[in-house]
Amino acid sequence: MINMILQNEYIQSYMNYLSNLQEVSTHASRNEIDTSSKPVKSSSVSKALASLNLHIIGDIISSSGLADQIDSGTYTIFAPTDEAFNRFFANIGKKHVKELMMNPEHLKNFVRSHLVKGKVSSSELSDDMVGPSLLGGKLRSNLYTTETNDWNEVQIRTMNGGILTDLDRKAGSNLIHVVNRVLFPPANLDVLQILEKDPEERFSTFIKAIKAVRIDKEITNYETGPWTVFAPTNEAFMNLPMVELEKLIKDPKRLSKLVLNHIINKTIYSPGMNSHELLRMANGKMLNLFSRPDRLKLNGANVIEIDIPASNGVVQILQSVVQPEE
């Protein structure tokens, strides 16, 4: 089982959309949340979160002004751990953290991305169950049978790739599930849109290939998913031998097999991956997946960014192209 890595490029892109601030790589912590300008009363949900040592999400809910609404309603709260927040803050940078905390509407939207209307108990979180957060982004639960570092089999639940570490905690009329990942930015884009909106435009070659073999409509159709896309970068394609590139350009069937060798018709987040397993790709070929706490490989190709949630699946970014066997 590989440790989850937050997607700095993806998060930065969303924060730039919100604030138009320049990227800063300074680390942040709970001390960055300044609530001194407005007194905050303790609420039922904030007390419950504090009792679970979930201090940062409790502070954010209180600062957002949504605590009374939550206390008087019935919601399911997917509450990130403090450790998850500290990783998230370190990724987005100090200025982005302050911009988020100082803008009331952004703060409310951040909280809403972790809320679901009504009570959803852990027993109702089935595999690939999808529902909207209060903000409107897709929240996808998955059930995996994986292994511990001692090779013992274990069942885990995830929400948008974050492991649910504590379940069904009551807070008045609300329910709390603890997750080891911040569920922000919201999963509003499908797998193809994530590639198309990459801030560095790293996937233009793969996007052209997807459209050339005419599977773009299928992988953006919500009814045909979910999809996991292992997306090679432009640099990965440039590293292919020129002879192979020429063959791909001249032979549509060869190109189709290559594209489908990077797509699988199910949701595969890294917490659900075993140290070694075989994956059947969309072209029917079996590929070796190797997972370690510090690395992930698909048939020898390094996965350099992992677990980017999409509205209809997840995107994993590859350093190399995985060519199908002849």
FITOR-722140 format. One record per residue: residue in three letters; x, y, z of N, C-alpha, C in turn. Coordinates in steps of 0.02 Angstrom, whole numbers, padded with zeros to 5 digits, always signed. Layout:
% residues N
ALAXYZXYZXYZ
...
This chain:
% residues 326
MET+00043-00060+00000+00000+00000+00000+00044+00062+00000
ILE+00035+00105-00047+00077+00164-00054+00048+00222-00015
ASN+00092+00263+00014+00069+00323+00050+00042+00373+00000
MET-00012+00407+00019-00044+00455-00026-00002+00518-00032
ILE+00005+00543-00094+00041+00605-00109-00008+00656-00134
LEU-00010+00714-00102-00055+00766-00126-00029+00795-00192
GLN-00075+00813-00235-00057+00837-00301-00047+00912-00301
ASN+00017+00932-00295+00033+01003-00289+00010+01043-00350
GLU+00024+01017-00411+00005+01053-00473-00071+01065-00475
TYR-00108+01013-00459-00181+01016-00464-00209+01064-00412
ILE-00184+01059-00350-00208+01103-00297-00190+01175-00311
GLN-00127+01186-00333-00105+01255-00348-00149+01285-00403
SER-00165+01245-00454-00207+01271-00508-00274+01294-00482
TYR-00304+01255-00437-00370+01274-00411-00365+01335-00367
MET-00312+01339-00326-00304+01397-00283-00290+01460-00324
ASN-00253+01453-00378-00241+01510-00422-00307+01535-00452
TYR-00351+01488-00468-00417+01506-00493-00456+01547-00441
LEU-00448+01527-00378-00484+01562-00325-00454+01630-00309
SER-00388+01634-00309-00357+01693-00279-00310+01732-00325
ASN-00288+01701-00381-00239+01733-00426-00176+01754-00389
LEU-00158+01717-00338-00096+01730-00303-00039+01690-00333
GLN+00023+01712-00324+00080+01675-00349+00096+01619-00301
GLU+00126+01565-00329+00141+01506-00289+00196+01522-00238
VAL+00187+01500-00176+00237+01508-00123+00246+01440-00091
SER+00308+01420-00079+00321+01352-00054+00332+01350+00021
THR+00312+01402+00057+00321+01404+00129+00273+01356+00163
HIS+00297+01322+00216+00254+01276+00253+00206+01315+00298
ALA+00149+01283+00312+00098+01313+00355+00076+01263+00407
SER+00040+01286+00457+00016+01242+00510-00048+01270+00539
ARG-00070+01241+00592-00132+01264+00623-00126+01337+00644
ASN-00066+01360+00660-00056+01430+00681-00074+01479+00626
GLU-00078+01456+00563-00095+01501+00508-00169+01520+00510
ILE-00210+01484+00547-00282+01498+00549-00294+01551+00602
ASP-00308+01611+00579-00317+01667+00624-00391+01680+00636
THR-00413+01664+00696-00483+01676+00713-00490+01731+00765
SER-00436+01768+00776-00436+01818+00830-00482+01877+00815
SER-00496+01889+00751-00535+01948+00733-00609+01939+00746
LYS-00631+01876+00757-00702+01866+00769-00711+01811+00822
PRO-00742+01827+00878-00751+01778+00931-00794+01720+00906
VAL-00774+01659+00925-00809+01600+00902-00834+01561+00963
LYS-00898+01546+00964-00925+01506+01019-00918+01432+01003
SER-00910+01393+01055-00903+01321+01046-00969+01291+01026
SER-00968+01246+00977-01029+01215+00954-01026+01140+00967
SER-01081+01107+00956-01084+01035+00966-01035+00999+00920
VAL-01033+01020+00856-00989+00987+00809-00916+01002+00825
SER-00901+01063+00846-00831+01080+00862-00807+01042+00923
LYS-00850+01032+00972-00832+00992+01031-00819+00920+01011
ALA-00862+00893+00968-00853+00824+00947-00788+00815+00908
LEU-00772+00863+00865-00710+00860+00826-00649+00866+00871
ALA-00653+00910+00920-00598+00919+00968-00586+00855+01007
SER-00640+00820+01026-00633+00758+01064-00598+00703+01023
LEU-00600+00710+00956-00567+00663+00912-00498+00688+00890
ASN-00475+00743+00921-00411+00774+00904-00410+00800+00832
LEU-00468+00821+00808-00473+00850+00741-00480+00926+00749
HIS-00426+00957+00769-00429+01027+00789-00434+01075+00729
ILE-00398+01059+00675-00396+01107+00619-00463+01112+00584
ILE-00494+01055+00569-00560+01058+00536-00611+01091+00583
GLY-00603+01079+00649-00648+01113+00696-00639+01188+00695
ASP-00576+01211+00692-00563+01283+00688-00591+01313+00623
ILE-00583+01276+00569-00606+01301+00504-00682+01306+00502
ILE-00716+01256+00528-00789+01258+00530-00813+01317+00573
SER-00781+01327+00630-00799+01383+00673-00787+01449+00639
SER-00730+01456+00605-00713+01518+00571-00757+01532+00511
SER-00783+01479+00481-00824+01488+00421-00893+01516+00436
GLY-00914+01510+00499-00982+01532+00517-01035+01481+00502
LEU-01015+01419+00485-01063+01367+00468-01079+01320+00527
ALA-01048+01332+00585-01057+01286+00641-01130+01281+00663
ASP-01164+01338+00667-01234+01338+00689-01278+01301+00638
GLN-01265+01312+00574-01303+01277+00522-01294+01202+00528
ILE-01232+01181+00540-01218+01109+00546-01251+01081+00609
ASP-01246+01118+00664-01276+01094+00727-01352+01087+00723
SER-01383+01132+00685-01456+01131+00681-01482+01087+00625
GLY-01437+01058+00585-01458+01015+00530-01436+00943+00541
THR-01437+00905+00487-01415+00836+00488-01367+00826+00430
TYR-01303+00816+00446-01252+00810+00395-01205+00753+00411
THR-01171+00730+00359-01114+00686+00367-01052+00726+00353
ILE-01005+00725+00401-00944+00764+00396-00886+00717+00383
PHE-00851+00727+00327-00789+00691+00314-00732+00736+00339
ALA-00707+00720+00398-00662+00765+00433-00589+00744+00426
PRO-00548+00783+00390-00478+00766+00383-00440+00772+00449
THR-00390+00730+00456-00347+00733+00516-00303+00796+00513
ASP-00276+00815+00570-00230+00872+00572-00169+00858+00529
GLU-00145+00797+00529-00087+00779+00487-00103+00789+00413
ALA-00164+00771+00393-00184+00781+00323-00185+00855+00306
PHE-00210+00896+00352-00211+00968+00340-00141+00996+00334
ASN-00095+00974+00377-00027+01001+00374+00007+00984+00308
ARG-00007+00925+00281+00019+00908+00214-00012+00953+00161
PHE-00077+00963+00167-00113+01006+00119-00086+01078+00122
PHE-00078+01105+00182-00053+01173+00190+00017+01180+00161
ALA+00059+01131+00173+00127+01133+00147+00127+01134+00071
ASN+00080+01100+00040+00076+01097-00032+00052+01162-00063
ILE+00002+01193-00034-00026+01252-00067+00012+01316-00050
GLY+00052+01316+00004+00092+01374+00020+00059+01423+00068
LYS+00099+01460+00104+00075+01503+00158+00027+01557+00133
LYS+00042+01589+00076-00002+01642+00052-00070+01615+00032
HIS-00071+01556+00001-00134+01527-00018-00175+01507+00044
VAL-00141+01484+00096-00176+01467+00158-00209+01529+00186
LYS-00172+01583+00190-00200+01645+00218-00257+01672+00175
GLU-00250+01667+00109-00303+01690+00065-00366+01649+00077
LEU-00358+01584+00085-00415+01540+00098-00448+01558+00164
MET-00408+01568+00216-00435+01581+00282-00466+01650+00289
MET-00443+01698+00249-00467+01767+00256-00528+01781+00212
ASN-00545+01736+00167-00601+01747+00123-00660+01705+00147
PRO-00712+01736+00176-00767+01698+00205-00801+01650+00157
GLU-00810+01670+00094-00845+01627+00047-00803+01567+00028
HIS-00737+01579+00019-00693+01523+00004-00691+01474+00062
LEU-00691+01501+00123-00690+01459+00182-00753+01416+00188
LYS-00810+01447+00174-00873+01410+00174-00872+01354+00121
ASN-00847+01369+00062-00844+01319+00009-00797+01262+00028
PHE-00743+01279+00061-00696+01228+00084-00732+01179+00132
VAL-00769+01206+00179-00805+01164+00226-00858+01123+00190
ARG-00895+01156+00144-00949+01121+00108-00922+01062+00066
SER-00859+01066+00046-00831+01010+00007-00821+00948+00049
HIS-00828+00954+00116-00820+00898+00162-00886+00878+00195
LEU-00942+00907+00171-01007+00893+00200-01054+00860+00150
VAL-01094+00813+00176-01147+00782+00137-01213+00791+00175
LYS-01265+00809+00139-01330+00818+00170-01357+00751+00195
GLY-01380+00749+00258-01408+00688+00287-01353+00644+00317
LYS-01375+00592+00352-01329+00544+00383-01314+00487+00335
VAL-01250+00476+00323-01228+00419+00282-01181+00377+00325
SER-01206+00322+00351-01166+00279+00395-01115+00240+00354
SER-01065+00213+00387-01012+00176+00353-01040+00115+00317
SER-01093+00085+00344-01122+00026+00313-01156+00043+00246
GLU-01171+00107+00236-01201+00128+00173-01150+00147+00120
LEU-01087+00152+00139-01034+00172+00092-01011+00111+00053
SER-01046+00097-00001-01029+00039-00043-00974+00057-00092
ASP-00947+00006-00125-00892+00018-00172-00917+00058-00232
ASP-00880+00110-00249-00895+00155-00305-00962+00190-00298
MET-00984+00198-00236-01043+00240-00223-01022+00313-00230
VAL-01061+00351-00267-01044+00421-00280-01103+00466-00260
GLY-01086+00520-00226-01137+00569-00207-01106+00638-00206
PRO-01148+00690-00208-01122+00758-00208-01107+00783-00137
SER-01053+00821-00131-01042+00858-00070-01089+00918-00070
LEU-01092+00954-00015-01134+01013-00011-01111+01066-00061
LEU-01046+01063-00080-01020+01110-00129-01038+01089-00200
GLY-01052+01025-00209-01071+01000-00275-01021+00954-00307
GLY-00960+00949-00280-00911+00903-00307-00929+00831-00292
LYS-00902+00785-00332-00917+00714-00323-00874+00685-00266
LEU-00907+00647-00222-00873+00609-00171-00884+00535-00186
ARG-00829+00499-00194-00833+00428-00213-00803+00384-00158
SER-00844+00338-00133-00819+00289-00085-00796+00227-00121
ASN-00743+00196-00094-00720+00132-00121-00702+00085-00064
LEU-00713+00021-00077-00695-00032-00029-00640-00074-00061
TYR-00586-00084-00024-00530-00122-00051-00509-00176-00001
THR-00486-00232-00028-00451-00282+00011-00378-00276-00007
THR-00338-00255+00041-00267-00244+00028-00227-00277+00083
GLU-00166-00256+00094-00122-00289+00142-00084-00239+00183
THR-00066-00259+00244-00026-00217+00287+00048-00228+00270
ASN+00092-00191+00304+00163-00200+00294+00187-00269+00316
ASP+00146-00302+00359+00162-00370+00382+00129-00423+00339
TRP+00102-00403+00280+00071-00449+00232+00004-00477+00256
ASN-00025-00446+00306-00091-00469+00329-00145-00435+00288
GLU-00196-00474+00270-00251-00447+00231-00293-00400+00273
VAL-00314-00344+00244-00353-00295+00281-00405-00264+00233
GLN-00463-00248+00260-00515-00213+00222-00512-00139+00239
ILE-00512-00097+00188-00512-00025+00200-00567+00009+00159
ARG-00590+00065+00185-00637+00109+00149-00600+00173+00132
THR-00613+00200+00073-00584+00264+00055-00638+00312+00032
MET-00623+00377+00036-00665+00429+00008-00621+00474-00034
ASN-00633+00474-00100-00591+00510-00148-00517+00494-00136
GLY-00503+00431-00121-00434+00409-00113-00406+00415-00043
GLY-00441+00451+00002-00418+00457+00071-00446+00400+00113
ILE-00404+00371+00155-00425+00315+00196-00469+00340+00253
LEU-00527+00308+00262-00571+00324+00318-00545+00286+00379
THR-00517+00323+00427-00482+00292+00483-00524+00285+00546
ASP-00579+00321+00549-00625+00316+00606-00695+00331+00580
LEU-00743+00290+00600-00809+00293+00568-00865+00302+00618
ASP-00920+00333+00593-00984+00335+00629-00981+00367+00698
ARG-00944+00421+00703-00941+00459+00766-00999+00509+00766
LYS-01036+00511+00820-01094+00555+00824-01075+00623+00851
ALA-01108+00674+00822-01100+00743+00845-01169+00775+00843
GLY-01208+00765+00896-01277+00788+00895-01316+00749+00842
SER-01347+00785+00796-01384+00752+00742-01341+00735+00682
ASN-01276+00746+00688-01230+00736+00632-01187+00674+00642
LEU-01154+00654+00588-01111+00596+00589-01043+00616+00562
ILE-00990+00591+00595-00921+00608+00575-00884+00545+00553
HIS-00853+00549+00494-00805+00498+00472-00738+00534+00465
VAL-00686+00505+00494-00619+00535+00492-00583+00509+00430
VAL-00551+00554+00393-00516+00536+00332-00445+00564+00333
ASN-00398+00528+00305-00328+00550+00308-00307+00592+00247
ARG-00356+00623+00215-00343+00666+00158-00391+00724+00158
VAL-00367+00783+00139-00411+00841+00129-00448+00832+00063
LEU-00514+00838+00065-00555+00825+00005-00567+00890-00033
PHE-00512+00921-00052-00514+00985-00086-00452+00991-00128
PRO-00454+01014-00190-00512+01041-00226-00566+00989-00238
PRO-00627+01012-00250-00682+00966-00263-00672+00929-00330
ALA-00697+00868-00333-00690+00828-00394-00747+00846-00443
ASN-00737+00901-00479-00788+00926-00526-00773+00906-00598
LEU-00711+00887-00613-00690+00874-00682-00688+00799-00695
ASP-00704+00778-00756-00697+00708-00774-00623+00694-00790
VAL-00607+00631-00803-00537+00612-00811-00504+00648-00870
LEU-00541+00658-00924-00512+00693-00982-00504+00767-00968
GLN-00551+00798-00935-00547+00869-00918-00487+00883-00873
ILE-00471+00837-00828-00412+00847-00785-00349+00852-00827
LEU-00344+00809-00878-00286+00812-00922-00286+00875-00964
GLU-00344+00895-00989-00350+00954-01032-00335+01018-00994
LYS-00351+01020-00930-00343+01081-00891-00278+01082-00850
ASP-00233+01035-00865-00169+01035-00830-00134+01102-00840
PRO-00112+01135-00787-00084+01203-00794-00021+01206-00837
GLU+00015+01150-00842+00077+01149-00883+00066+01116-00951
GLU+00004+01097-00965-00014+01067-01030+00032+01007-01046
ARG+00040+00963-00996+00087+00907-01002+00059+00848-01040
PHE-00006+00849-01058-00037+00788-01085-00066+00798-01155
SER-00044+00848-01191-00074+00862-01256-00066+00804-01305
THR-00009+00768-01302+00002+00711-01347-00047+00655-01330
PHE-00053+00639-01267-00098+00585-01246-00171+00603-01261
ILE-00189+00666-01252-00257+00689-01267-00272+00680-01342
LYS-00224+00699-01384-00233+00691-01457-00242+00617-01475
ALA-00203+00574-01441-00208+00502-01454-00277+00476-01432
ILE-00301+00497-01375-00367+00477-01350-00421+00495-01400
LYS-00417+00556-01426-00468+00580-01473-00460+00547-01542
ALA-00399+00531-01560-00386+00499-01625-00417+00430-01628
VAL-00417+00394-01571-00445+00326-01570-00518+00327-01547
ARG-00545+00388-01538-00616+00399-01526-00643+00365-01462
ILE-00604+00368-01409-00631+00344-01345-00644+00402-01297
ASP-00635+00463-01321-00645+00521-01278-00716+00526-01253
LYS-00765+00509-01295-00835+00513-01274-00851+00459-01222
GLU-00820+00401-01231-00833+00346-01184-00806+00361-01114
ILE-00745+00389-01110-00716+00400-01044-00740+00465-01012
THR-00781+00503-01048-00813+00562-01017-00887+00550-01005
ASN-00912+00492-01025-00981+00474-01013-00986+00445-00943
TYR-01023+00479-00899-01026+00458-00829-01055+00388-00822
GLU-01098+00368-00868-01131+00303-00863-01083+00244-00878
THR-01029+00257-00914-00984+00202-00933-00927+00192-00883
GLY-00919+00237-00836-00865+00233-00788-00880+00185-00731
PRO-00838+00186-00680-00782+00233-00671-00720+00212-00711
TRP-00674+00261-00717-00612+00250-00755-00551+00269-00713
THR-00499+00230-00720-00433+00250-00697-00390+00260-00758
VAL-00361+00319-00765-00319+00335-00822-00247+00344-00798
PHE-00202+00303-00823-00130+00310-00811-00104+00352-00869
ALA-00093+00416-00856-00081+00464-00911-00006+00479-00919
PRO+00023+00460-00975+00093+00478-00989+00099+00552-01008
THR+00152+00583-00988+00164+00653-01005+00190+00659-01077
ASN+00191+00720-01102+00219+00732-01169+00292+00709-01172
GLU+00329+00721-01118+00399+00700-01115+00405+00624-01122
ALA+00357+00588-01092+00358+00515-01097+00353+00493-01170
PHE+00309+00526-01208+00302+00509-01279+00364+00529-01319
MET+00396+00584-01300+00456+00606-01335+00514+00557-01325
ASN+00511+00519-01271+00564+00471-01257+00555+00404-01293
LEU+00499+00397-01328+00490+00337-01369+00537+00340-01429
PRO+00560+00282-01453+00601+00282-01514+00563+00312-01572
MET+00597+00347-01615+00565+00379-01673+00529+00328-01716
VAL+00558+00268-01723+00527+00216-01764+00458+00198-01735
GLU+00453+00193-01669+00390+00176-01637+00339+00232-01646
LEU+00360+00294-01640+00315+00350-01651+00287+00350-01721
GLU+00329+00335-01770+00306+00332-01840+00255+00276-01850
LYS+00266+00219-01817+00218+00164-01822+00151+00183-01792
LEU+00152+00219-01736+00090+00240-01703+00051+00288-01747
ILE+00087+00332-01781+00055+00381-01824+00022+00348-01885
LYS+00054+00296-01911+00031+00263-01972-00021+00208-01959
ASP-00022+00182-01898-00064+00123-01884-00115+00138-01829
PRO-00178+00155-01846-00229+00171-01796-00241+00115-01746
LYS-00238+00052-01769-00250-00004-01723-00194-00008-01671
ARG-00134+00004-01692-00077+00003-01646-00085+00060-01594
LEU-00106+00118-01618-00116+00175-01573-00172+00160-01523
SER-00225+00128-01547-00282+00112-01504-00260+00065-01448
LYS-00221+00013-01466-00196-00034-01415-00153+00002-01364
LEU-00113+00050-01386-00070+00087-01340-00111+00129-01292
VAL-00160+00166-01318-00201+00209-01275-00239+00167-01224
LEU-00270+00112-01247-00309+00069-01202-00265+00033-01151
ASN-00200+00031-01164-00152+00001-01117-00140+00046-01056
HIS-00170+00105-01057-00162+00153-01002-00228+00167-00966
ILE-00280+00129-00982-00346+00143-00954-00376+00079-00926
ILE-00411+00085-00870-00444+00028-00840-00513+00050-00816
ASN-00562+00006-00826-00632+00024-00813-00652+00009-00740
LYS-00615+00037-00693-00632+00036-00622-00590+00088-00586
THR-00607+00101-00524-00572+00153-00486-00515+00121-00446
ILE-00454+00142-00460-00396+00115-00424-00359+00173-00391
TYR-00371+00181-00327-00333+00229-00286-00275+00192-00252
SER-00222+00228-00238-00162+00196-00212-00172+00159-00145
PRO-00215+00183-00099-00222+00145-00037-00249+00074-00047
GLY-00283+00063-00102-00311-00003-00115-00265-00048-00155
MET-00204-00026-00169-00158-00065-00209-00117-00112-00165
ASN-00108-00174-00188-00064-00221-00154+00008-00210-00177
SER+00054-00241-00141+00125-00232-00158+00140-00256-00229
HIS+00103-00308-00251+00107-00330-00320+00040-00359-00341
GLU+00015-00337-00398-00046-00366-00424-00048-00357-00500
LEU-00091-00395-00532-00100-00390-00604-00164-00352-00619
LEU-00159-00304-00665-00218-00265-00685-00235-00282-00757
ARG-00299-00294-00770-00322-00304-00838-00343-00236-00867
MET-00306-00214-00917-00317-00148-00945-00375-00152-00996
ALA-00394-00094-01023-00451-00091-01068-00440-00127-01134
ASN-00376-00141-01151-00361-00180-01212-00357-00255-01199
GLY-00372-00275-01137-00370-00346-01118-00303-00371-01094
LYS-00251-00330-01100-00184-00350-01079-00177-00346-01002
MET-00136-00391-00975-00123-00390-00903-00057-00354-00890
LEU-00059-00305-00845+00001-00267-00827+00017-00277-00754
ASN+00082-00275-00739+00106-00282-00670+00105-00214-00634
LEU+00073-00213-00577+00073-00153-00535+00113-00169-00472
PHE+00165-00129-00458+00205-00137-00399+00197-00075-00355
SER+00181-00087-00291+00167-00032-00245+00212-00037-00183
ARG+00244+00018-00166+00284+00023-00105+00266+00089-00071
PRO+00284+00096-00006+00267+00159+00028+00293+00222-00006
ASP+00348+00216-00044+00378+00275-00074+00377+00274-00150
ARG+00346+00224-00180+00345+00222-00254+00288+00178-00279
LEU+00272+00190-00342+00220+00151-00376+00242+00144-00449
LYS+00238+00082-00474+00259+00069-00543+00206+00029-00579
LEU+00194+00046-00642+00151+00007-00686+00193-00020-00742
ASN+00205-00086-00741+00249-00118-00790+00316-00082-00797
GLY+00344-00061-00742+00409-00027-00742+00406+00048-00750
ALA+00349+00076-00769+00343+00148-00776+00326+00180-00709
ASN+00364+00230-00689+00351+00263-00625+00288+00305-00628
VAL+00246+00299-00576+00189+00343-00568+00215+00403-00527
ILE+00217+00461-00558+00250+00519-00527+00201+00565-00491
GLU+00136+00560-00505+00085+00594-00466+00026+00546-00460
ILE+00000+00540-00400-00050+00489-00389-00115+00517-00361
ASP-00168+00480-00375-00233+00491-00342-00262+00560-00352
ILE-00269+00581-00415-00303+00644-00430-00377+00627-00441
PRO-00421+00645-00395-00492+00625-00401-00526+00660-00460
ALA-00566+00621-00496-00607+00647-00550-00680+00632-00535
SER-00724+00666-00570-00796+00654-00558-00816+00584-00579
ASN-00779+00554-00625-00795+00487-00649-00737+00438-00641
GLY-00694+00449-00592-00639+00403-00581-00579+00437-00549
VAL-00519+00419-00574-00457+00445-00545-00403+00446-00598
VAL-00357+00493-00592-00301+00499-00639-00236+00486-00601
GLN-00193+00444-00631-00125+00432-00608-00078+00453-00664
ILE-00024+00488-00647+00020+00516-00699+00084+00475-00705
LEU+00099+00455-00767+00157+00412-00781+00216+00452-00809
GLN+00275+00429-00791+00337+00458-00817+00355+00429-00885
SER+00331+00368-00898+00347+00334-00961+00284+00306-00993
VAL+00288+00294-01058+00234+00260-01094+00239+00185-01083
VAL+00184+00152-01069+00183+00079-01061+00160+00048-01126
GLN+00206+00019-01162+00190-00009-01228+00163-00080-01220
PRO+00109-00096-01256+00081-00164-01253+00128-00214-01286
GLU+00129-00274-01260+00170-00327-01289+00141-00346-01357
GLU+00185-00364-01402+00163-00384-01470+00125-00450-01467
